[in-house]
Every structure is written in structure tokens, then in C-alpha cells.
Amino acid sequence: MKREILALSGGVGGAKLALGLADELRPGELTIVANTGDDFEHLGLSISPDLDTVMYTLAGIGNAEQGWGLAGESWATMDALGRYGAETWFRLGDRDIATHLVRSQRLRAGESLSQVTRRLCRALGVAHTLLPMSDDPVRTMVQTEAGELPFQDYFVRRRCEPRVAGFRFDGIDVARPHPQLLESLRSPTLGATVICPSNPFVSVAPMLRLPGVEAALRASAAPVIAVSPIIAGAAVKGPAAKMMQELNLPQTAEAVAAHYGELIDGFVIDDADVAQAPAIRALGIKVLVVPTLMRNRQDKVGLARRVLAFARALREEEEAPCMP
């Protein structure tokens, strides 16, 4: 039986593992669902940062060094906007702007975000299925000492400087998960759900909080595996570790595993955190200890292979007949 893999991804770290999985799996065997809680409207354009990061990465045109945007980008439009006194705190490259122009135009014409995403992926030659978590707007709000801030205001304009106290996902209660997300979770051919190494509070949480998603994950017969975004007490990219500190949580892989708790069956941690494996297993979670830092394409594919093998092992363990 052909087994399908469902990957839940935020931006940079999630996109790296998504690329590794795409290299290992054929189109039709992998569905990637991206967080859209980071989406916002800027300069009259509809921006989907996580969706675009995954899309550009899969298309082989992303800026691998910075993790977002396009390789070989130019900035003439931003320079001109600066001369006009317009807002330039969120940098959009010239070719990246074309993506947002098409998305904004098609959304105004009545297409859904998933229809637009499919159109863009097709144009860029992305063969694997990439979906927004929802076609309905959800906006991540960060509760800070400076008040409640839209995510991009906190993340980019203020460079994650305000101290974090919590999060709110505006629109989450009425947003509908993408139908294919729930269909995948209920499919008898699902081999595993992989929660990519993305920020658990602002990248993964919006997807899990969509009505029906967490319940479908719990009811799924396929194992749920999360990959830790924390290595040796630090986040590879982004503010996850800083957020954990400000929320009075240990900055450890173990704390991330505890955060997901009974929702996951397996947890992947880096070799540097091997000492935390027994405590994670004590939570009732299976642990895989492997190198998880993805510096290059080989690292991405290597981690994807290990995650897929871990998923097979968990399935076989679950399906094995009980001994008398």
C-alpha cells in the first residue's frame, strides 16, 4: 500500500525539511500544509511569508543563505519607495513583489488562497502539493509588554525585541481548515504526519488550533512525529528560544516535546540533546536522536530519510500483533 506523508510547516526550518521530504517522495506521496497565521496586508498587497518560503524552497529559487525571499534578488522598488517616504520596514524584493501582485489580483478576482497557491506553484514548477492551512484569514497576534502586536510588526519591524506574554490567533474560531488537510488526516493510506522544525507557538499552533485539526490528529491511525526546532538550548532560526524563556519555559527540546505532549507519538531531537531522551520517553513519546541541523541539501535529505524510517518503525510497532 502506498503511504502518504502529511507535513505541517512554518517558514525557514519547515521549508528545509519539506524540501528533503520532497526529494525522497514522489508527487502524490507528500502534502505540505503551511501556516498562514503570519499572513498580512502590506503596501496594498496580500503577503503569505510561510507559504512563499516553502514554495520558493521547493522550486529551487529561494535564498538559501537567509532562508527567505528569492536568490539573486534586486531591491529597486524598495529603494524607490524609500525615496517616496513609504514604509520599507518589511523588505520585498523586485521579483518577490510579482508573487504578491499576482496573489492580490487573483484574490480580488474571487479565487481562494489555495487556488492562487496552486497557480503560483504550477508556474514555478513545484510538483508536490502545497496548501495553505485555511482559505479563511487567521492572524497571529503577539501579546507583549508593548501591547498586542500583529506578528510581522513584532517579528520584523520590532525585531522580536518586546517581551512576549502570550499569543492570540484572530479569526481561528471561525476559520475552516483546508479540506484536504482533514481528508489527509482521515485517510487510511496516511503513513505519518510530520510536524516540521518550526516555532511551536506561532508557526505550528495556528495549524493545530484550527477547528477539528487537533481532534483529527488524535484520531489518526498514522503516527504523528515532531522534529525539535531547538538544538542545544537555541533556535536555529527565529525567536522560539527567546519566546520560551519569556514564557518561563526551559529552552530545551524536552520542553518542546512536553508542549506537544500526547498529541505526538514520536519526537526527533539532535545528537547534542541526547541526554534529554530519557525524560522525553518518560512522557510516553518515542525518541529518535540524529543530526538535525540542516546546513545543505544533503543534510535536508538525510534528516528526511531518518524521519521517514522512524515513521515506518512506529507504524510497524503499532501494527505488530500482540504476543500472548
N, C-alpha and C positions, 0 to 999 in steps of 0.2 A: 504494500500500500504506500502510495506517495504521501509523504508527510510535509505539511506546510509549516512555515515559521512566521510568526507574527512578532514584529519588533516595534516597541514603543520608544520613540526617540525625541530628545530635545535637540539642541543645536550641535555644537562642535564635537563633544565626546560621543554623542549618539550617532552623529553622521559618520564618524570614523569606523565605529563597529558596524553600522549599516552598510558601509562600503565593503568591509570584509565579508559580511554575510552575503552581499550581492555577488561577490566574486566566487563564493562557494555554492550558491544556489541558483538554479535556473529561474527565469521569469515564470511566474505561476506558482513557484515554491516559496516565495517571500513577499510578504506585505509589510510595508513600513508605515506606521502611523505617527505623524509628527505633531508636537504640541503647537497649538495656536493661541495659547494664553498670552504669548509675547506680542501678538499682532497689534498693530496700531495704525492710526492715520497720521501722516506727516507730509507737509507741503502739498496737501490735496491728494496724496497717493495712499493706496492701501498696501501696507508693508507686512510681510509674513516672514520674519527673520529665521525661525527654525525650519520652516518648510523650505525656504530658499537655500539655507545652508546644506540641508540634506540633498536637495535637488542638484545644486551645483557640484557637490562632492560626488554623487553618483554619476553625473555627466562628465566628470573628469576635468572640470573647468574652474573649480574652486581654488581659492588662495590657501594652499596647504600650510603656509608659514603662519598666517594669522588665524586661520581656522574659519573665517567667514569672508563673504564677498567673493569677487572673481579674480583669478590670476591675471596679471598684466593690466590691471585696471588703470583708467585715467580719471582725472578729477576736475576737468574744465568746468563742468556745470556747478560744482560746489564752489569753485573759485569765483565764478560769476555771481552766484547767489550771495556770497560774502560781500562782494562789492555793492550789491543792492541792499545790504543790511538784513538779509533774510536769515532765518535760523539755519545754522550749519553744524549744530552740535551732534546731529546724527548723520554721519558721513555716508553718502550714496554715490558710488562710482557711476561714471557715464553709462557703461553697458548695463550695470545693475538697475539703473533708472528705467531702462527699456522694459525690464521684467515688471516693474511696478506700474508702469504706464499701461502695459497690456492687461495686467491683473485688474487695475482700477477701471479701465474701459469696459472689460468684459463683465465685471461685477455690476457696473451701472447698467449694462445691457440686459441684465437679468440672469446671467449664469451664476451657478453656485461656486463656492470656493473650490470644491473638489473638481468640478468641470474645468475651471480655469487651470488648476494644478495639472490635470491630465493633459490639457492643451499645451502647457509650457513644457512638461516632461517629454511629450511626444516630439516637440520641436527641438529639444536638446538631446534627443536620442536616449533617454532614460527608459530602459526596458522593464525594470521591476516596478511593481505597484507602489506608489507613494500617495498617501491620503492625509488630508487634514483630519485632526481628531473630531471635528464637527464643522458643519457648514454654518452653524449659528455662532454669533460673536461671543467670545469669552475673553475677559480682560483681567490679567493678573494685577492686583493692587498690593503694594508692599507697605505694611504698617511700620512706620519708623518714628524715631524721636523727632523728626522734622514734619510729622504728619503722614497721612496716607498718600503714597505716590504711585502713579502709573509705572509699570515695570521698567519701561525704557527710560523714563525720567530718572528713576533710581539707578538703573544699571549703566546707562551711557552718559546722560547729562551730569549726574552727580557721582559717577564712577564708584558706585556701591559704598559711598562714604557714610551715609546716615546709618545709625544703629538700628537693626531690624528687631521688631517685636512680634511680627506675625504676618499673615497673608490672607487676602480675600480674593475670591475669583468672581468678578462681577459677571452675572449672566449664567453662571454654572447651573443653577437650579432649573432653568428652562431650556438650556441648550440640549440638543439631541446628539448623541454620539453618531459618528458616521455609521450608516447601516452595515457596511462591510466590516467594521470593527467588531460589532456584536456577532455578525454572521461567522467571522473567523473564530471567535472565542467559543462559539457553539458547535463548530464543525467537528465531526468525528475524525477528520483527517488532519486536524491540527497537531503538529508534533511538539510544539513548545511556544510559549510566549516569552520573549526576551525583553526585559527592561534594560535598555542600554545605559551606559555610564553617564547619565545626565543628572542634573541637580534634582534631588528628590522632592524639594519644596516648591520650586517654581517651574520646572520642566515636566516632571512626571506627575506631580499631584493634580494639575488640571485635567490630565487624561483620566486618572483614576477617579476623580470626583464627578465626572460626567454621569448623569443618571443611568444606572444599570451596569456600568462597566465593572465596578469592583465586585458586584454580585456575580457577574458573568465569569470573571476571573476565578472566583472562589469555586464556582460550579463546574469550571472547565476540567475535563479529564486529563488534559495535557499539562505537563509541569510548567510552572512559572519560575523563571530564572532571572535574577537581577545581577548586574555587574556593578561593583562598587565604583563610584566616582572619586572616592577618597583613597589615596595611596600614602602610607606613612604619615598620616595626620594632615595632609594637604590635598587641595583640589588641583587636578592637573590644569584646569582652566575654569575661570569663573569664581563666583563668590560662595560656593557651597560651604566650604570650611569656615569662612567668616560668619556666615549665617548660623551655622551650628554653634559656634562659640557664643554668639549674641543671644541665641535661644537657650543657652545653658545646657547644651548637649556636648558630649565628648566629640572631639574632631577625629573620629575613628571609623573604620569600615564596620566595626561591630555595631556602632550606634546607627549606621545606615541600615544594617540588617534588622536591628530591633525596630527601627522606624517602619520598615515594610512588614515585619512580624509574620503572622500566619498567612498573609497574602501570598508569600513566595515559598517555593519548595526547595530552591537551590540558590546559593549566593556565591559569586565569583570574586575572590579577593587576590590582591597582588602578593607575590612572594615576600615582599617587605612586611606584610601584615600576618604572616603565618602564625605568629603567637596568639592571634585573636581567634583562630579557627575553633579551638575547643569551646570557647564561650558562645560562638555563633551556633555551633552544633547543639549546645545545651538549650538553645531556643527552639530546637526541633527542626532546624534548617540544615540541609546538606551543604557542604562547602567544597568548592574547588579552588585550590591555590595554584596559580600560574602567573607568569608575567602578564600584566595587563596594560602597561604603558605602551601606547601606540604611536611610535615616532615616525613610522614609514608604512608603506603598503604591505610589506612582509609582516610587520607586527599586527596590522589590522586583520589580515587573512589568518595569521596564526592564532590570534585570540578567537576569531570567529569559528575556526575548526575545533578548538578546545571547548567552546561553549556548545556547539552542536553535538560533540561527542558526550558532553556532560548531560545534555538533554536526552540523548539516546539511552544513556545509562540509567537515568532516573525513570524513563518510561519502562525500560526492561525490568527494572526493580519493582515497579508498580504492577506490571502485567504478569510477573512470575507467579506461578501457582504456589499457594501456601503449602508448606510441608506439614504433614500430620505430626 
